[in-house]
Amino acid sequence: MQTQNKFMDDLAKLATGAVGAAHSVKGEMEGAFQAWLDRQLAGMDLVSREEFEIVRDMAEKARTENEDLKAEIEALKKKIG
């Protein structure tokens, strides 16, 4: 859409170019941040969700076994004493 005023046309083109440049810079910044975040996370000693679930299940099983053994010990104590 062209107007009769060249100044307004030039201003519109400048604004359009600025928006395009800002969008490009935004994409580059997001990419750089994602790469930085990936590097930071790779340097940490984090466990995967799967590993966490396995260890949690192991702890739950051990807790149940511990409670069962405790009950068995109490029963034996009562039987002896």
C-alpha positions, 0 to 999 in steps of 0.5 A: 500500500503506497501513500502519496507521502514518500516520508510515510512510505520510508517510515513504514519500510523502516519499521517493517525492517526493524521488526524483521531484524528484531524477530531474527535477533530474538531467534538467535538469542533463543538459540544461544540460550538453549545451547548455553542451558544444554551445556549447563545441564550436561555438566550437572550430575542429574539422573533421568526420570527412569532412573529416579523411578527405579530408585524410588521403587527400590526404596519403597520395597526396602521400606516395606521389607523393613516394616515387615521385619520389624513386625516379625521381630516384635512378634518373636519378642512377644513369643519369647518374653 
